[in-house]
Amino acid sequence: MGILVKNRETGTRDALIRQMHATFSQKVILCAIAGFFAAALIEWGKVFVEGADDALNKGYEHHAVIGPGNP
């Protein structure tokens, strides 16, 4: 049985038994995908918080009690 023998039925099982590791290129691709999803999640959170803030406080105007126009 050689290294290049391909068996479709036991391919995944053999990979788990032999503890195959990802190549550098695969790791780079996985990190890029993970980074994209992390950035998307952060941006979604910012939009969500800004939208919630607008929904709660949109009708109120801030009036300074002590300010440049008020004595």
Order of alpha helices (4+ residues) and beta strands (2+ residues): alpha-alpha
